[in-house]
Amino acid sequence: MSLKGISISRRDFLKMGGVAALLASLNWDELVRLAVAQAQSGSINIVWFEAQDCAGNTTALIQATEPDLIDVLGGSFHLVGPGNVKLAFHETVMPEWGEGALSIARAAAQGKLDPFVLVLEGSFPQDEKAGGPPGSDSYCYIGDENGKVISCVEWMRRLLPRAVAVVTMGNCASYGGLVANKVLERVPGLPSSSWSDSPTGAVGFFDDPIRGIKGLVSTLPEAEPFRRFITGQCTLKPGEIRPDCRPAMAVPGCPANGNGQLRALAALVLWAKGLLPLPELDKYWRPKFIFGNTVHEQCPRAGSYAAGDFRAYPGENSYRCLYAVGCKGPISNCPWNKLGWVNGVGGPTRTGGVCIGCTMPGFTDAYEPFYKPLQAPRVPSGLEGVAAIAALLAGVGLAYGASKSIEKRKEEVAKEIKEVKAE
């Protein structure tokens, strides 16, 4: 099928085994370029908004290789002329600054850049209008009006009603990330927030069910069309842009992989143009064609895990499985350890580092210490039924047995290393 004729009927869609299978099979090198061509034509704009962030996802985007971002921006693909990519607003890379940059953001809020896909990077602290403490507008703001700063949450109140779709890049924008971590020892007199137990009350766009944090999608009235979509209250066909139902998608990571960012953004741009169906999302609102499998299921060290061959300590220079030294791969969804971080190279477990759960809600609170092994399951309170309890305890017994086996194997490996050093 040609890229220009990629509209897919329901029957063809079902034949291809679902959206996730379809999107996983497509030529993303060409599709990302096609999406950029749509943007440069002016038919779809991209507004990239950075809140409380380190610009790590933007840096990762520059590392993308399928296609190379420089190749796209330089226009070597025949659909994109040099310098014609319509990235309307991006604080880090745009040439405009000060009032010139603010005028573009205001134009987007006023509907002068419609239609546009809103890309979010970084977390959002609770501002004064949302009930934050006095001065909390200054935790994150861009520009000012009439002597008062414009908080990042206020910009969301203005931009969300105009955006045809939202995609969050990185864990901070998705679930709050590191910036939303709880305060361990609260300083007397330090202002607190009702949004999250972090110093600034930071949250992501989506809810963090692991930490019990509500995101902007659940707290801002302006996010209602996106909330209806992610809760399954409405569905959208390719190119169906409605005011009461708008798609939203998370591309978490710390940072998010550049190729993953481009593919997710391209999927939304091409959906808006009626060229692709929306990706199927998992329970944490991530595209399944990227985050459908766990790190463990795709790990190049899986053979060592199956053989019970585990590292004795972090940093051991060996091929052994990292589970015993804290790897969170069994409970984290991410493909980059299999595919490589840049051009097929890199990825934590491929290069000897443990997975720290950076694509998951709850990061980093729920995954620290990073080098502590995962806990065996516990019997939940209120579990009813003798059969259910018996089945669960059997599972706990297996997990405990596996844990003891790992500890025994670690001792054996440590003994082997000592013997080799003695020789």
N, C-alpha and C positions, 0 to 999 in steps of 0.2 A: 504494500500500500504506500502511496506517496504521502509525504508530510502535509502537502496542501489539501489532501483529501482524507484526513485522518478521523473525521467524524464517524462515530461508531454507533450502530443501532443496538437496541437492547438485545436482540437475538444474537448478533455477533459478539456482543459483550459477554453473554452467558456462555457462548461456545468457547470463548477464550479462558473460561474458568475463573472469572471474578476480576475485579479491578486490580487487586494486589498483584495477581499473576500477570495481568496485562501490562501494568506499569513496570514491573520488574523485567519484562522481556523487551521493552522498547529501547531504541537507540538514543540514549540520553545526550550523547555528544551533539547530535543533530537537533534534538528537541529543545535543548537549552538555547541553542543558537536561534532556533525559530522563535522562541519566546522573546529573546532579546530583539529580534527583528520586529516583533509586534510592538515592543516598547519603543524602539527607535522611530517607528512610524507615527507615534503619537496617539495610537489607538488605545494603549494601556500605559499608564504612568506607574512608576514605583516610588513610593515615599518611604524612606528608611529612617526610622526614628530611634535614636539612642538615648536611653535614660541612665540609670545607675549601672554603668558598664565599664569594662576595661578595653573595649574595642577588639577583644580577642576573636570574636566571630568574624568581624571585618577582616582581620589579619588572616584567619583561616580561609576566608572566601578568596583572598588573593592567591592562596596556595592551590586552588582548584585546578584540576588537570583535565577534566572531561566535560566541557572544553576548558582550555586555559583561559583565565579571565582576561589576560592581556591580549590574547588572540581575539577574543570577542570584542573587547573595547577598541582594539586596533582595527577591526573591521576586515580581517583577512577572509572571513566567511562571506560568500557572495551576497547574502541577504542583508548584511550589515555594513554600511559605509563607515569609513573612519570617523570617529568622534561623534557618531550619531545616536549612541545608546541613550535612551530617555530615562535616566535615573534622576528624577526631578529634585529629590532632596536626600542628602546623606551628609550628616555633619562632618564626618571624618575626611571624606574625599572630595566634597564639592568645592569648587573654586570660590564661591561666594562666601562672605562672612558678615557678621554683625547684622545690620538692618537689611542688607541685601539677602542674606540667608533667611532671616525672619519673614521677609516679604513672600518668599516661596512657600514657607510653612503656612502663612496666613492665606495664601491663594488656595492651597489644598483644602484648608478648613472652610473656605468660602465656596467651594465647589468649582473653582476655576481650573482644576487639574483632573476633573472627573473624566473617565473612571480611573481609579488608582488602587493598587494593591499596597496595603500598609504592612511594612516589615518592622518588627520590634526587636530591639537588642537592649538588654539590661533590665533590671527590676524597677519597680515603681513604689516609692515610699508614700505612705499616707500623708496627704496634704491637709491644710487647715479646713478647707471646705468639706472634706470627708470626715472631719472629726479629729484630725491630728493635733498635736500640741502646738502652742504658739511658736511661730518661726519655722514650722515644718515645711512650708512652701520652699524654703531655701535648701532643703535636703537634696532636691533635684529640680532644676528649672532651666528653661531656655528662653532668654529674653525677658523683657519687662514691658509693661503698659501703664502709663499714668503713675510712674514711680513705684509700681508693685510688680514683683517678679511673677512670671507665668510658670506655674509648676508643671512638671512632666505629666501628672495626672490630669491637670487642666487641659493640656494639649490633647490627651486622649478623649476628653469630653468633646473636644472640637473636631478631632479627626475621625473618630470611629463612625459618626453618622454618615460620613462621605465615603468611607472605604468599602470597596466591593468585596474584599477578602482581607484576612489577617494571617500572617505567618510569623511565628516567634522563632528567632534564631538564638540558640544557646539556652542553658538551663535557667539563667537569671530571668530572661524574658518569659520563659515557659512557666516555671514554677516558683520563682524567687531566688533559687540558687544559693550560692555562698552568702550573698548579701542579706538573705532572709534567715540566716542561722540565728538560733536563740541565744539570748544573753545568759551566760553561765553564772556570772556574779554581778548582779545589778548594783551600780554605783548609786548611793543615796542621792536623791534629787535629780537623777537622770530622767528626762521625759520618757514616757512609755506610749505605746500605740496599741490600738485595738485590732489592727489588721494582722500583725505578726509580732512575736516576741523577739524582734531584732532591734538593734539600736535606732533604726529609722522607720520601723514598721513596714519594711519592704515586702512586696508580693510580686508574683508574675502575672501574666495575663490569664493563665489557666489556674484552676484550683490545684493545691498540693494535698491530696488526700492522705498522704503518709504523715505529714506534719499537722494536718488539720487546718490549713491556711486557705482562705477563700481568695481567689484571684480577681482581677479586674472584671473578668467576664461575668462574675457572680455579684459584684458590688456596684458597678456603674450602670445606671439605667440606659446609657447610650450603647451599652454592649448587648442589649436584649436580642437583636437579630442574630448575633453570633452565639449567644447562649441557647437560643432555640435550635440552632443547627447542631451544636455539639451534644445536646441532650436528646437528639433524635425527634424533636417535635416537628421538623420539616426536612425535606430533601430537595435537592437541586439537580436539574439536568444540565448538560454542557451548555454554557452560554446563558443560562437562566439567572439573570440578575434581578433580585427582588428586594424591596426595602425591608420586608419583615423577616427575611431569612438570608444570612450571609455566612459563608464558610470561614472556618478558622482552623489552623493547623500548627502543631508544635514540632520544631526541629531542635530538640535539646542536645546538650553536650557542653563540655567546658574545655575548649569551645566546641561548637558544632562543626562537623567536617565540611570543608568547602564544597565538595561535590554534592553532599547531601543538601546543603543550602540551595545550590543552584537548581537541583532537581525538584525540590519542593516548590521553590519560587516559580520555576518554569511550569510545573503542573497547575498552579493556580492561575498563572497568566494565560495558559492555553485553555484552561477551563472557561475563563472569562470570555475568551474569543470563540467558544463553542467547538474547540478542536479536540478536547479530551474530557472524559468523565472525571469527577473529583476522586482523589485517592481514598481508599478505604482506611479509616483510622482505627487505632487500637483504643484500649480503655483509658489511656493517658493522652489521647488526641494526637498521636504520632502517626505518620503514614506507614501502613503495614509493609508496603513494598520496600521500605528502608529498614524499619525497626521490627519486623515480624519475628525475628529469631533472637535468642539470647546469645551473649558473647560465648558462653560455654558450648552451645550447640555448633558454633562456627570456629572454635578455637583451634589453632594449629598444634596446640599441646594436648588435644583431646586424647590422643593415644596414650600419653603418660598418665592421664587421669584414669583411663580404663584399666591400665595395668597397675594402678595404685602406686605409681612412682611420683612422689611429691618432693618438693624442695624442703630442705631442712631449715633454711633461714632465708630471709629476704636478701637479694643480691647474689645468691649462689649462682655461679657461672655454669649453668647447665640447661639442658633441654626439658627438665622436669616440670610437672604441673605446678601451678602457683596457688592452688586452692588452699593448701595448708598454711600458707603465709599471708592469707587475707584477701585473695581475689574474690571480687563480687560478681564475677561472670555468670554464675548460675542464676542470678536474680536480676540481671541487667540486660536490656535489649540494645544491641549495637552491632553493626556489620563491619566496622573499620579494622578490627583485628584480623579479619579474614581478607578484606579487600586491600588493606594498606591505607595509610593516612594520606600520603602524597605520591601519586603516580605508582601505586602498588607497593610502596615501601612504608614501613613503620606501623604503629599501632601498639598499645601497651603490652599485651601478652606476647606479641611477636618479638618484641625487643627486650623482654625480661621484666616488665613492670606489671603490677597487679591492676586489674580493672577496679576502679574506685566508685563505680555506679553513677557516673556523671550525666548519663542520659535519662536518669530516673527522677521522679519526684522524691522529695526527702533529702536530696543531695545538698549539703554534705552531712547534715546532722545525723541522718539515719545510717550512714556508712562509715563513720569514724569509730575507732581508729582504723585507718586504711589497711594496716598490716595485721589486723586481728581477724582470725578465721570466722566464717559465718557461724551463727548459733544453730544448734539443733532445735527443731520445732518443740513448742511447749503446748500442753493441753489448755485450750482456751476456757475461761470461766463460763459457766452456763451451758456447756455442751450437754445435750440430753441424749439418752438412748445408750443402753449397754453395748449394743453392736457397734455404734459409732465410736464410743470410747475405746472399745477393744481394738477396732481397726486403727484408730489414731495412735494408740499406745504401741501397736505393732510397728507402725511407721516410725514412731519415736525410737523404738528399740533398734530398728534397722539403722536409723541415723546415728544413734549412740554407738552401735557396733562399727559403723563406718568411721566415726570420729576416733574411736579407740584404735582402729586399724591404721588410720592416718598417723596418729601419735606414735604407734609402734614402728611404722615405716620411717617416720622422721628420725627416730632414735637409731634405726639401722643405718640410714643414710649418713647421719652425723658420725656414727662409728666408722663407716667406710672412709669418710673424708679424713678422719683423724689417722686412720691406718695408712692412707696414701701419703699424708704429710709426714708421718713417721718414717716412711721409706725414703 
